[in-house]
Amino acid sequence: MPLLLFLFLAMMPAPVLACGLALVLAVDVSGSVDQQEYRIQMDGLAAALRDGIVVDALIDQQAQISLIQWSGASRQEQSVPWTPVKTVDDVYRLAEVIEAVPRPWRNYSTAIGEALALALASFETLDTKMQCDRRVIDVSGDGRSNEGPPPQDMRLALRRAGITVNALAIEEEGEI
């Protein structure tokens, strides 16, 4: 009888791993972002990840997190691959990696539509056994899209994929 039970269990599909949140952090590194603004983005993300409430929420969600840096057309990269967050140590290691990630470009245009396209495509690279309940892109930047497809052209594809996009604008002091 134990052999029969073993064979039955071996034929069962592998369980789907739990993931409440897949999160892409999309950081603007275009020419309009100076070194201080770049540090605000990277250090701000790291500080947010170390916040106790955020740590608890990410662990509770068994989150998967990735970082994309983006600039002009054809200048987007996944700088930090999908990283599972299951423990406090996982979150703190991710914060350290994000703080230290080098800036790949400095002097190019702003292609928000292409950044969203890369973020959308990156969700397809998650482990095929990983099905996350929510998919979110957090975009930070300081300028208008001035190259590549307009970001609004991505709206339908993002909606169909069930992806929520949040935006954080970096403004100069006194700007409104």
CYANA upper distance limits for C-alpha pairs under 8 A (distance plus 0.5 A):
  1 MET  CA      5 LEU  CA      6.90
  2 PRO  CA      6 PHE  CA      6.64
  3 LEU  CA      7 LEU  CA      6.70
  4 LEU  CA      8 PHE  CA      6.66
  5 LEU  CA      9 LEU  CA      6.69
  6 PHE  CA     10 ALA  CA      6.54
  7 LEU  CA     11 MET  CA      6.82
  8 PHE  CA     12 MET  CA      7.17
 15 PRO  CA    129 LYS  CA      8.34
 16 VAL  CA    129 LYS  CA      5.89
 16 VAL  CA    130 MET  CA      6.75
 16 VAL  CA    131 GLN  CA      7.45
 17 LEU  CA    129 LYS  CA      6.76
 17 LEU  CA    130 MET  CA      5.88
 17 LEU  CA    131 GLN  CA      7.44
 18 ALA  CA     62 GLN  CA      7.31
 18 ALA  CA    130 MET  CA      7.47
 18 ALA  CA    131 GLN  CA      7.43
 18 ALA  CA    132 CYS  CA      7.45
 19 CYS  CA     61 GLN  CA      6.58
 19 CYS  CA     62 GLN  CA      5.56
 19 CYS  CA     63 ALA  CA      6.25
 19 CYS  CA     64 GLN  CA      7.71
 19 CYS  CA    130 MET  CA      7.29
 19 CYS  CA    131 GLN  CA      6.75
 19 CYS  CA    132 CYS  CA      4.94
 19 CYS  CA    133 ASP  CA      6.91
 20 GLY  CA     61 GLN  CA      4.93
 20 GLY  CA     62 GLN  CA      6.51
 20 GLY  CA     63 ALA  CA      6.56
 20 GLY  CA    132 CYS  CA      5.63
 20 GLY  CA    133 ASP  CA      5.25
 20 GLY  CA    134 ARG  CA      6.51
 21 LEU  CA     58 LEU  CA      8.36
 21 LEU  CA     61 GLN  CA      6.38
 21 LEU  CA     62 GLN  CA      7.51
 21 LEU  CA     63 ALA  CA      5.24
 21 LEU  CA     64 GLN  CA      6.84
 21 LEU  CA    132 CYS  CA      6.00
 21 LEU  CA    133 ASP  CA      6.48
 21 LEU  CA    134 ARG  CA      5.30
 21 LEU  CA    135 ARG  CA      6.44
 21 LEU  CA    136 VAL  CA      7.94
 22 ALA  CA     63 ALA  CA      6.24
 22 ALA  CA     64 GLN  CA      5.22
 22 ALA  CA     65 ILE  CA      6.42
 22 ALA  CA    123 PHE  CA      8.27
 22 ALA  CA    132 CYS  CA      6.49
 22 ALA  CA    133 ASP  CA      8.41
 22 ALA  CA    134 ARG  CA      6.69
 22 ALA  CA    135 ARG  CA      5.34
 22 ALA  CA    136 VAL  CA      6.76
 23 LEU  CA     63 ALA  CA      7.83
 23 LEU  CA     64 GLN  CA      6.72
 23 LEU  CA     65 ILE  CA      5.29
 23 LEU  CA     66 SER  CA      6.87
 23 LEU  CA    135 ARG  CA      6.55
 23 LEU  CA    136 VAL  CA      5.39
 23 LEU  CA    137 ILE  CA      6.31
 23 LEU  CA    138 ASP  CA      7.89
 24 VAL  CA     65 ILE  CA      6.36
 24 VAL  CA     66 SER  CA      5.35
 24 VAL  CA     67 LEU  CA      6.19
 24 VAL  CA     68 ILE  CA      7.44
 24 VAL  CA    119 ALA  CA      7.04
 24 VAL  CA    136 VAL  CA      6.82
 24 VAL  CA    137 ILE  CA      5.21
 24 VAL  CA    138 ASP  CA      6.69
 25 LEU  CA     65 ILE  CA      7.97
 25 LEU  CA     66 SER  CA      6.64
 25 LEU  CA     67 LEU  CA      5.19
 25 LEU  CA     68 ILE  CA      6.55
 25 LEU  CA    137 ILE  CA      6.59
 25 LEU  CA    138 ASP  CA      5.52
 25 LEU  CA    139 VAL  CA      6.79
 26 ALA  CA     67 LEU  CA      6.43
 26 ALA  CA     68 ILE  CA      5.15
 26 ALA  CA     69 GLN  CA      6.27
 26 ALA  CA     70 TRP  CA      7.55
 26 ALA  CA    115 ALA  CA      7.81
 26 ALA  CA    119 ALA  CA      8.06
 26 ALA  CA    137 ILE  CA      7.38
 26 ALA  CA    138 ASP  CA      6.40
 26 ALA  CA    139 VAL  CA      5.13
 26 ALA  CA    140 SER  CA      6.79
 27 VAL  CA     41 GLN  CA      7.58
 27 VAL  CA     67 LEU  CA      7.99
 27 VAL  CA     68 ILE  CA      6.62
 27 VAL  CA     69 GLN  CA      5.27
 27 VAL  CA     70 TRP  CA      6.68
 27 VAL  CA    139 VAL  CA      6.63
 27 VAL  CA    140 SER  CA      5.74
 27 VAL  CA    141 GLY  CA      7.06
 28 ASP  CA     33 VAL  CA      7.62
 28 ASP  CA     38 TYR  CA      8.37
 28 ASP  CA     69 GLN  CA      6.53
 28 ASP  CA     70 TRP  CA      5.75
 28 ASP  CA     71 SER  CA      6.55
 28 ASP  CA    110 THR  CA      8.35
 28 ASP  CA    139 VAL  CA      8.20
 28 ASP  CA    140 SER  CA      6.48
 28 ASP  CA    141 GLY  CA      5.27
 28 ASP  CA    142 ASP  CA      7.89
 29 VAL  CA     33 VAL  CA      6.37
 29 VAL  CA     38 TYR  CA      7.31
 29 VAL  CA     69 GLN  CA      6.79
 29 VAL  CA     70 TRP  CA      6.21
 29 VAL  CA     71 SER  CA      5.88
 29 VAL  CA    103 ARG  CA      7.52
 29 VAL  CA    104 PRO  CA      8.25
 29 VAL  CA    105 TRP  CA      6.81
 29 VAL  CA    106 ARG  CA      6.70
 29 VAL  CA    141 GLY  CA      8.42
 30 SER  CA     70 TRP  CA      7.41
 30 SER  CA     71 SER  CA      4.78
 30 SER  CA     72 GLY  CA      7.11
 30 SER  CA    105 TRP  CA      7.39
 30 SER  CA    106 ARG  CA      6.19
 30 SER  CA    107 ASN  CA      6.64
 30 SER  CA    108 TYR  CA      5.71
 30 SER  CA    109 SER  CA      6.15
 30 SER  CA    110 THR  CA      6.17
 31 GLY  CA     71 SER  CA      8.16
 31 GLY  CA    105 TRP  CA      8.50
 31 GLY  CA    106 ARG  CA      5.57
 31 GLY  CA    107 ASN  CA      4.58
 31 GLY  CA    108 TYR  CA      5.43
 31 GLY  CA    109 SER  CA      6.67
 31 GLY  CA    110 THR  CA      8.27
 32 SER  CA    107 ASN  CA      8.30
 32 SER  CA    109 SER  CA      8.37
 32 SER  CA    142 ASP  CA      7.48
 32 SER  CA    143 GLY  CA      7.41
 33 VAL  CA     37 GLU  CA      6.18
 33 VAL  CA     38 TYR  CA      6.70
 33 VAL  CA    106 ARG  CA      8.16
 33 VAL  CA    141 GLY  CA      8.27
 33 VAL  CA    142 ASP  CA      7.19
 34 ASP  CA     38 TYR  CA      6.71
 35 GLN  CA     39 ARG  CA      6.71
 36 GLN  CA     40 ILE  CA      6.67
 37 GLU  CA     41 GLN  CA      6.78
 37 GLU  CA    170 ILE  CA      7.99
 38 TYR  CA     42 MET  CA      6.78
 39 ARG  CA     43 ASP  CA      6.05
 39 ARG  CA     44 GLY  CA      8.20
 40 ILE  CA     44 GLY  CA      5.98
 41 GLN  CA     45 LEU  CA      6.62
 41 GLN  CA    140 SER  CA      7.88
 42 MET  CA     46 ALA  CA      6.80
 42 MET  CA     98 ILE  CA      6.84
 42 MET  CA     99 GLU  CA      6.03
 43 ASP  CA     47 ALA  CA      6.52
 43 ASP  CA     98 ILE  CA      8.42
 43 ASP  CA     99 GLU  CA      6.23
 44 GLY  CA     48 ALA  CA      6.53
 45 LEU  CA     49 LEU  CA      6.67
 45 LEU  CA     95 ALA  CA      7.86
 45 LEU  CA     98 ILE  CA      7.98
 45 LEU  CA     99 GLU  CA      8.46
 46 ALA  CA     50 ARG  CA      6.90
 46 ALA  CA     94 LEU  CA      8.40
 46 ALA  CA     95 ALA  CA      4.89
 46 ALA  CA     96 GLU  CA      7.37
 46 ALA  CA     98 ILE  CA      6.78
 46 ALA  CA     99 GLU  CA      6.49
 47 ALA  CA     51 ASP  CA      6.99
 47 ALA  CA     95 ALA  CA      7.87
 48 ALA  CA     54 VAL  CA      7.37
 49 LEU  CA     54 VAL  CA      6.52
 49 LEU  CA     55 VAL  CA      6.70
 49 LEU  CA     91 VAL  CA      7.04
 49 LEU  CA     92 TYR  CA      7.77
 49 LEU  CA     95 ALA  CA      6.49
 50 ARG  CA     54 VAL  CA      7.58
 50 ARG  CA     55 VAL  CA      6.77
 50 ARG  CA     91 VAL  CA      7.65
 50 ARG  CA     92 TYR  CA      6.84
 50 ARG  CA     95 ALA  CA      7.44
 51 ASP  CA     55 VAL  CA      6.57
 52 GLY  CA     56 ASP  CA      6.65
 53 ILE  CA     57 ALA  CA      6.65
 54 VAL  CA     58 LEU  CA      6.56
 55 VAL  CA     59 ILE  CA      6.70
 55 VAL  CA     88 VAL  CA      7.05
 55 VAL  CA     91 VAL  CA      7.03
 56 ASP  CA     60 ASP  CA      6.47
 56 ASP  CA     88 VAL  CA      8.43
 57 ALA  CA     61 GLN  CA      6.62
 58 LEU  CA     62 GLN  CA      6.55
 58 LEU  CA     63 ALA  CA      5.85
 58 LEU  CA     85 VAL  CA      7.07
 58 LEU  CA     86 LYS  CA      8.25
 58 LEU  CA     91 VAL  CA      8.50
 59 ILE  CA     63 ALA  CA      7.01
 59 ILE  CA     85 VAL  CA      6.35
 59 ILE  CA     86 LYS  CA      5.52
 59 ILE  CA     87 THR  CA      6.50
 59 ILE  CA     88 VAL  CA      7.82
 60 ASP  CA     86 LYS  CA      8.39
 62 GLN  CA     84 PRO  CA      7.50
 62 GLN  CA     85 VAL  CA      6.09
 62 GLN  CA     86 LYS  CA      5.86
 63 ALA  CA     84 PRO  CA      6.47
 63 ALA  CA     85 VAL  CA      5.70
 63 ALA  CA     86 LYS  CA      7.80
 64 GLN  CA     82 TRP  CA      6.42
 64 GLN  CA     83 THR  CA      5.81
 64 GLN  CA     84 PRO  CA      4.98
 64 GLN  CA     85 VAL  CA      6.51
 65 ILE  CA     81 PRO  CA      8.25
 65 ILE  CA     82 TRP  CA      5.78
 65 ILE  CA     83 THR  CA      5.65
 65 ILE  CA     84 PRO  CA      7.07
 65 ILE  CA     85 VAL  CA      7.98
 66 SER  CA     78 GLN  CA      7.76
 66 SER  CA     79 SER  CA      8.36
 66 SER  CA     80 VAL  CA      5.92
 66 SER  CA     81 PRO  CA      5.71
 66 SER  CA     82 TRP  CA      5.04
 66 SER  CA     83 THR  CA      6.73
 67 LEU  CA     78 GLN  CA      6.37
 67 LEU  CA     79 SER  CA      6.15
 67 LEU  CA     80 VAL  CA      5.33
 67 LEU  CA     81 PRO  CA      7.32
 67 LEU  CA     82 TRP  CA      8.40
 67 LEU  CA     98 ILE  CA      8.26
 68 ILE  CA     76 GLN  CA      7.48
 68 ILE  CA     77 GLU  CA      6.06
 68 ILE  CA     78 GLN  CA      4.81
 68 ILE  CA     79 SER  CA      5.95
 68 ILE  CA     80 VAL  CA      7.41
 68 ILE  CA    115 ALA  CA      8.37
 68 ILE  CA    119 ALA  CA      7.76
 69 GLN  CA     76 GLN  CA      6.26
 69 GLN  CA     77 GLU  CA      6.08
 69 GLN  CA     78 GLN  CA      7.01
 69 GLN  CA     79 SER  CA      6.90
 69 GLN  CA    103 ARG  CA      8.30
 69 GLN  CA    104 PRO  CA      8.21
 70 TRP  CA     75 ARG  CA      6.45
 70 TRP  CA     76 GLN  CA      4.65
 70 TRP  CA     77 GLU  CA      6.95
 70 TRP  CA    110 THR  CA      8.40
 70 TRP  CA    111 ALA  CA      8.03
 70 TRP  CA    112 ILE  CA      8.29
 70 TRP  CA    115 ALA  CA      6.28
 71 SER  CA     75 ARG  CA      5.91
 71 SER  CA     76 GLN  CA      6.62
 71 SER  CA    105 TRP  CA      7.68
 71 SER  CA    108 TYR  CA      6.57
 71 SER  CA    109 SER  CA      6.43
 71 SER  CA    110 THR  CA      5.57
 71 SER  CA    111 ALA  CA      6.37
 71 SER  CA    112 ILE  CA      8.21
 71 SER  CA    115 ALA  CA      8.21
 72 GLY  CA     76 GLN  CA      8.05
 72 GLY  CA    108 TYR  CA      5.82
 72 GLY  CA    109 SER  CA      4.75
 72 GLY  CA    110 THR  CA      5.17
 72 GLY  CA    111 ALA  CA      5.18
 72 GLY  CA    147 GLU  CA      6.81
 72 GLY  CA    148 GLY  CA      8.01
 73 ALA  CA    109 SER  CA      7.91
 73 ALA  CA    110 THR  CA      8.06
 73 ALA  CA    111 ALA  CA      6.08
 73 ALA  CA    114 GLU  CA      7.15
 73 ALA  CA    147 GLU  CA      6.73
 73 ALA  CA    148 GLY  CA      6.05
 74 SER  CA    114 GLU  CA      8.07
 75 ARG  CA    105 TRP  CA      8.28
 76 GLN  CA    114 GLU  CA      8.01
 76 GLN  CA    115 ALA  CA      6.70
 76 GLN  CA    118 LEU  CA      7.72
 77 GLU  CA    118 LEU  CA      8.32
 79 SER  CA    101 VAL  CA      7.73
 80 VAL  CA     97 VAL  CA      8.38
 80 VAL  CA     98 ILE  CA      8.06
 82 TRP  CA    126 LEU  CA      7.44
 83 THR  CA     94 LEU  CA      8.14
 84 PRO  CA     90 ASP  CA      7.97
 85 VAL  CA     90 ASP  CA      5.87
 85 VAL  CA     91 VAL  CA      6.50
 86 LYS  CA     90 ASP  CA      6.86
 86 LYS  CA     91 VAL  CA      8.41
 87 THR  CA     91 VAL  CA      7.16
 88 VAL  CA     92 TYR  CA      6.80
 89 ASP  CA     93 ARG  CA      6.51
 90 ASP  CA     94 LEU  CA      6.68
 91 VAL  CA     95 ALA  CA      6.72
 92 TYR  CA     96 GLU  CA      6.81
 93 ARG  CA     97 VAL  CA      6.77
 94 LEU  CA     98 ILE  CA      6.67
 95 ALA  CA     99 GLU  CA      6.70
 96 GLU  CA    100 ALA  CA      6.83
 97 VAL  CA    101 VAL  CA      6.52
109 SER  CA    145 SER  CA      8.47
109 SER  CA    146 ASN  CA      7.00
109 SER  CA    147 GLU  CA      6.85
110 THR  CA    143 GLY  CA      7.53
110 THR  CA    144 ARG  CA      7.35
110 THR  CA    145 SER  CA      5.50
110 THR  CA    146 ASN  CA      5.96
110 THR  CA    147 GLU  CA      6.39
111 ALA  CA    115 ALA  CA      6.95
111 ALA  CA    145 SER  CA      5.72
111 ALA  CA    146 ASN  CA      6.72
111 ALA  CA    147 GLU  CA      5.37
111 ALA  CA    148 GLY  CA      5.90
111 ALA  CA    149 PRO  CA      7.82
111 ALA  CA    150 PRO  CA      8.28
112 ILE  CA    116 LEU  CA      6.74
112 ILE  CA    144 ARG  CA      8.45
112 ILE  CA    145 SER  CA      5.88
112 ILE  CA    147 GLU  CA      8.47
112 ILE  CA    148 GLY  CA      8.31
112 ILE  CA    149 PRO  CA      8.44
112 ILE  CA    150 PRO  CA      7.62
112 ILE  CA    151 PRO  CA      6.13
113 GLY  CA    117 ALA  CA      6.73
113 GLY  CA    145 SER  CA      7.97
113 GLY  CA    148 GLY  CA      7.05
113 GLY  CA    149 PRO  CA      5.74
113 GLY  CA    150 PRO  CA      5.68
113 GLY  CA    151 PRO  CA      4.37
113 GLY  CA    152 GLN  CA      7.88
113 GLY  CA    153 ASP  CA      7.71
113 GLY  CA    154 MET  CA      7.00
114 GLU  CA    118 LEU  CA      6.71
114 GLU  CA    148 GLY  CA      6.98
114 GLU  CA    149 PRO  CA      7.17
114 GLU  CA    151 PRO  CA      8.16
115 ALA  CA    119 ALA  CA      6.72
116 LEU  CA    120 LEU  CA      6.54
116 LEU  CA    151 PRO  CA      7.68
116 LEU  CA    154 MET  CA      7.50
117 ALA  CA    121 ALA  CA      6.68
117 ALA  CA    154 MET  CA      7.53
118 LEU  CA    122 SER  CA      6.55
119 ALA  CA    123 PHE  CA      7.29
119 ALA  CA    137 ILE  CA      7.58
120 LEU  CA    124 GLU  CA      8.04
120 LEU  CA    158 LEU  CA      7.41
121 ALA  CA    125 THR  CA      7.79
122 SER  CA    126 LEU  CA      7.74
123 PHE  CA    135 ARG  CA      8.43
126 LEU  CA    130 MET  CA      7.02
134 ARG  CA    162 GLY  CA      8.07
134 ARG  CA    163 ILE  CA      7.76
135 ARG  CA    162 GLY  CA      7.21
135 ARG  CA    163 ILE  CA      5.37
135 ARG  CA    164 THR  CA      6.86
136 VAL  CA    163 ILE  CA      5.92
136 VAL  CA    164 THR  CA      5.24
136 VAL  CA    165 VAL  CA      6.32
136 VAL  CA    166 ASN  CA      8.01
137 ILE  CA    163 ILE  CA      7.68
137 ILE  CA    164 THR  CA      6.75
137 ILE  CA    165 VAL  CA      5.27
137 ILE  CA    166 ASN  CA      6.68
138 ASP  CA    165 VAL  CA      6.45
138 ASP  CA    166 ASN  CA      5.25
138 ASP  CA    167 ALA  CA      6.28
138 ASP  CA    168 LEU  CA      8.01
139 VAL  CA    165 VAL  CA      7.77
139 VAL  CA    166 ASN  CA      6.62
139 VAL  CA    167 ALA  CA      5.25
139 VAL  CA    168 LEU  CA      6.66
140 SER  CA    167 ALA  CA      6.27
140 SER  CA    168 LEU  CA      5.13
140 SER  CA    169 ALA  CA      6.39
140 SER  CA    170 ILE  CA      7.56
141 GLY  CA    167 ALA  CA      8.44
141 GLY  CA    168 LEU  CA      7.10
141 GLY  CA    169 ALA  CA      5.88
141 GLY  CA    170 ILE  CA      6.21
142 ASP  CA    169 ALA  CA      6.02
142 ASP  CA    170 ILE  CA      5.14
142 ASP  CA    171 GLU  CA      6.70
143 GLY  CA    169 ALA  CA      8.49
145 SER  CA    150 PRO  CA      7.25
145 SER  CA    151 PRO  CA      7.86
149 PRO  CA    153 ASP  CA      7.22
150 PRO  CA    154 MET  CA      8.15
151 PRO  CA    155 ARG  CA      7.72
154 MET  CA    158 LEU  CA      6.61
155 ARG  CA    159 ARG  CA      6.60
156 LEU  CA    160 ARG  CA      6.57
157 ALA  CA    161 ALA  CA      6.73
158 LEU  CA    162 GLY  CA      6.79
158 LEU  CA    163 ILE  CA      5.73
158 LEU  CA    164 THR  CA      7.89
159 ARG  CA    163 ILE  CA      6.31
159 ARG  CA    164 THR  CA      7.94
171 GLU  CA    175 GLU  CA      6.58
171 GLU  CA    176 ILE  CA      8.13
